[in-house]
Amino acid sequence: MSTLGGVAAVLFDLDGTLVDSAPDLTGAANEMLLARGLPALPFETLRPMCGSGARGMVGSAFGLRPGEDGYEALKNEFLDRYELRLLRETRVFAAVEPLLAALRAAELRWGVVTNKAERFALPLSQALELRPGALVGGDSTPHTKPHPAPLLEAARRLGVAPEHCVYVGDDERDVIAGQAAGMRTVAVRWGYLGQARAIEDWGASRVVDTPDELLRQLGLD
C-alpha cells in the first residue's frame, strides 16, 4: 500500500486516539451510579462510548439522550465529576509517544481537533505535555465534529491548506468531518470506536492497527 504522500500537517482526535481517558471518563460515570445506590458498570461496557464524552457516558449509564427529561442535569453532574478526576488515570497511549516524537523530529506540523470543551482539553494537553501546534476544542468554533469547521480552523492556525492535512481519529464522525474538510483520513483501531458501524465501513483513506503503522503511512518510520 502506498504511503500518505504530500502531508504537510497531521491533525488528531484526542480521546481514544492520542490519550487514553477512558479510565477517568468511565470512573466519573460509575461515581454517579454508586452515589445513587446503583451498581457500577463494567469498564468494557463503557469504554466503547468514551469517544462520545458526556453524551456517551450518560447514555450508557442512565439510558438518556440529549433533549430527554433529566439528561441536562446528569450531563452537568458528569462534567463536574469528570473535571475533578481529569488526570487521575488519563495517560498518552504508550505506543503514541514515539509517534509524536517522530513528528517533532521531522518538524511536521500537527494539531489536535477534539469535541472535548477547552475547559478540559487545554489543561489535559498541558499536563500531558502534548504541545500541539494548534488545539481546537468542542467550543472553539460554533460547530463540533462531524461538522468540518473545527478541522478547517486547525488547518488555518497551522497555516496549511486542508488538502495537505490528514485527520486521524477513532470514530466515524472523525472520518465524516475530515472528508467534509477536504482532508485525507485515517481511522485507528486502537481507539474507542463506538458501537455503530465497523471501522472498515467508515470510508477512511486508511485504517491502521498501531501508531507504528501510521508512522509508516506518513513515511516517517
C-alpha positions as CSV (number, residue, x, y, z in Angstrom):
1,M,0.0,0.0,0.0
2,S,1.3,3.4,-0.9
3,T,2.1,6.0,1.8
4,L,0.2,9.1,2.5
5,G,2.4,11.3,0.5
6,G,2.3,15.1,0.4
7,V,1.1,15.5,4.0
8,A,2.1,18.9,5.5
9,A,0.2,18.6,8.7
10,V,-1.3,15.8,10.8
11,L,-4.4,16.5,12.9
12,F,-5.5,14.2,15.6
13,D,-8.6,13.5,17.6
14,L,-7.8,13.5,21.3
15,D,-9.7,10.9,23.4
16,G,-9.1,7.3,22.2
17,T,-6.5,8.5,19.6
18,L,-3.7,10.3,21.4
19,V,-4.8,9.8,25.0
20,D,-6.5,7.0,26.9
21,S,-9.0,8.9,29.0
22,A,-11.4,6.0,29.4
23,P,-10.5,5.2,33.0
24,D,-11.4,8.7,34.1
25,L,-14.5,9.1,31.9
26,T,-15.9,5.7,33.0
27,G,-14.9,6.5,36.6
28,A,-17.0,9.6,36.6
29,A,-20.0,7.8,35.3
30,N,-19.6,5.0,37.8
31,E,-19.3,7.5,40.6
32,M,-22.7,8.8,39.6
33,L,-24.2,5.4,39.6
34,L,-22.7,4.5,43.0
35,A,-23.9,7.8,44.5
36,R,-27.5,6.7,43.6
37,G,-27.1,3.2,45.1
38,L,-26.8,1.6,41.6
39,P,-24.2,-0.9,40.6
40,A,-21.1,0.3,38.7
41,L,-20.9,-0.8,35.0
42,P,-18.0,-2.9,33.8
43,F,-15.2,-0.9,32.1
44,E,-15.6,-3.0,29.0
45,T,-19.2,-1.9,28.7
46,L,-18.5,1.8,29.0
47,R,-15.2,2.1,27.1
48,P,-16.6,2.0,23.5
49,M,-18.7,5.0,24.2
50,C,-16.0,7.2,25.7
51,G,-15.4,8.9,22.4
52,S,-18.8,10.5,22.8
53,G,-17.9,12.1,26.1
54,A,-20.7,13.1,28.4
55,R,-23.4,12.1,25.9
56,G,-21.9,8.6,25.7
57,M,-21.4,8.2,29.4
58,V,-24.8,9.5,30.5
59,G,-26.5,7.5,27.7
60,S,-24.7,4.3,28.7
61,A,-25.2,4.7,32.5
62,F,-28.7,6.1,32.6
63,G,-30.2,5.4,29.2
64,L,-30.9,9.1,28.5
65,R,-30.2,11.1,25.3
66,P,-29.9,14.8,24.8
67,G,-33.3,16.5,24.9
68,E,-34.8,13.9,27.2
69,D,-36.0,14.8,30.7
70,G,-33.2,14.7,33.2
71,Y,-30.4,14.5,30.7
72,E,-29.1,18.0,31.1
73,A,-28.8,17.8,34.9
74,L,-27.0,14.4,34.6
75,K,-24.7,15.8,31.9
76,N,-23.7,18.7,34.1
77,E,-23.1,16.5,37.1
78,F,-21.0,14.2,35.0
79,L,-18.8,17.1,33.7
80,D,-18.3,18.4,37.2
81,R,-17.3,15.0,38.5
82,Y,-15.0,14.4,35.4
83,E,-13.2,17.7,35.9
84,L,-12.3,16.6,39.4
85,R,-10.6,13.5,38.2
86,L,-9.5,14.7,34.7
87,L,-5.9,13.4,35.1
88,R,-6.2,10.8,37.8
89,E,-5.6,7.9,35.4
90,T,-5.6,9.5,31.9
91,R,-2.3,9.0,30.0
92,V,-1.0,9.3,26.5
93,F,-1.2,5.9,24.9
94,A,2.3,4.4,25.4
95,A,2.7,3.5,21.7
96,V,1.7,7.0,20.7
97,E,4.7,8.6,22.4
98,P,7.2,7.6,19.7
99,L,4.7,8.7,17.0
100,L,4.6,12.2,18.5
101,A,8.4,12.2,19.0
102,A,8.8,11.3,15.3
103,L,6.5,14.2,14.2
104,R,8.5,16.6,16.2
105,A,11.9,15.3,15.0
106,A,10.6,15.6,11.4
107,E,9.3,19.2,12.2
108,L,6.0,18.1,10.7
109,R,3.2,20.4,11.9
110,W,0.5,18.7,13.9
111,G,-2.5,19.6,16.0
112,V,-5.5,18.4,17.9
113,V,-9.1,18.7,17.0
114,T,-11.5,17.4,19.7
115,N,-15.1,17.7,20.7
116,K,-13.9,18.0,24.3
117,A,-14.5,21.5,25.6
118,E,-11.5,23.7,26.0
119,R,-12.3,23.6,29.8
120,F,-11.0,20.0,29.7
121,A,-8.9,19.8,26.6
122,L,-6.4,22.6,27.3
123,P,-5.4,21.6,30.9
124,L,-5.2,17.9,29.8
125,S,-3.0,18.8,26.9
126,Q,-0.8,20.9,29.1
127,A,-0.5,18.4,31.9
128,L,0.4,15.6,29.5
129,E,2.9,17.9,27.7
130,L,1.4,17.2,24.2
131,R,2.5,20.6,22.8
132,P,0.4,20.5,19.6
133,G,0.9,23.4,17.2
134,A,-2.9,24.0,17.4
135,L,-5.6,22.7,19.7
136,V,-9.2,23.2,18.6
137,G,-11.8,22.2,21.2
138,G,-15.5,21.5,21.0
139,D,-16.3,25.1,21.9
140,S,-13.5,26.7,19.9
141,T,-15.8,27.2,16.8
142,P,-19.6,27.4,16.5
143,H,-19.7,23.7,15.4
144,T,-18.4,20.3,16.6
145,K,-17.5,17.3,14.6
146,P,-18.8,15.8,12.3
147,H,-19.0,19.4,11.0
148,P,-15.7,20.3,9.2
149,A,-15.4,23.8,10.8
150,P,-13.1,22.7,13.7
151,L,-10.8,20.9,11.3
152,L,-10.6,23.9,9.0
153,E,-9.9,26.1,11.9
154,A,-7.0,23.9,13.0
155,A,-5.6,23.9,9.4
156,R,-5.9,27.7,9.4
157,R,-4.0,28.0,12.7
158,L,-1.2,25.8,11.4
159,G,-1.1,27.6,8.1
160,V,-1.6,24.5,6.0
161,A,-4.2,24.1,3.2
162,P,-6.8,21.4,4.2
163,E,-5.9,19.2,1.2
164,H,-2.4,18.9,2.6
165,C,-3.7,17.7,6.0
166,V,-4.6,14.3,7.2
167,Y,-7.0,13.8,10.1
168,V,-6.6,10.8,12.4
169,G,-9.4,9.6,14.7
170,D,-11.1,6.7,16.3
171,D,-14.8,7.5,15.5
172,E,-16.8,7.5,12.3
173,R,-17.6,11.2,12.8
174,D,-13.9,11.9,12.6
175,V,-13.8,10.4,9.1
176,I,-17.0,12.3,8.1
177,A,-15.5,15.6,9.4
178,G,-12.2,15.0,7.6
179,Q,-13.8,14.2,4.3
180,A,-16.1,17.3,4.6
181,A,-13.0,19.4,5.2
182,G,-11.3,18.0,2.1
183,M,-8.7,16.1,4.1
184,R,-7.5,12.6,3.9
185,T,-8.5,10.5,6.9
186,V,-7.0,7.7,9.0
187,A,-9.1,5.6,11.3
188,V,-7.2,4.0,14.2
189,R,-8.2,0.6,15.5
190,W,-6.7,1.1,19.0
191,G,-9.3,3.7,19.9
192,Y,-12.8,3.5,21.4
193,L,-14.6,3.0,18.0
194,G,-18.2,3.4,19.4
195,Q,-20.9,0.8,18.8
196,A,-22.2,1.6,15.4
197,R,-20.6,0.5,12.1
198,A,-17.4,-1.4,11.8
199,I,-14.3,0.7,11.3
200,E,-13.8,-0.8,7.8
201,D,-17.1,0.6,6.7
202,W,-16.3,4.3,7.7
203,G,-14.7,5.1,4.3
204,A,-11.4,6.3,5.7
205,S,-8.4,6.7,3.4
206,R,-6.5,4.3,5.7
207,V,-7.3,2.1,8.6
208,V,-4.3,1.4,10.9
209,D,-3.8,-1.0,13.8
210,T,-1.0,0.7,15.6
211,P,0.8,4.1,15.8
212,D,3.9,2.4,14.2
213,E,1.7,1.6,11.1
214,L,0.6,5.2,11.0
215,L,4.3,6.3,11.1
216,R,4.9,4.1,8.1
217,Q,2.0,5.5,6.2
218,L,3.4,9.0,6.8
219,G,6.8,7.9,5.6
220,L,8.4,8.7,8.9
221,D,9.5,5.2,10.1
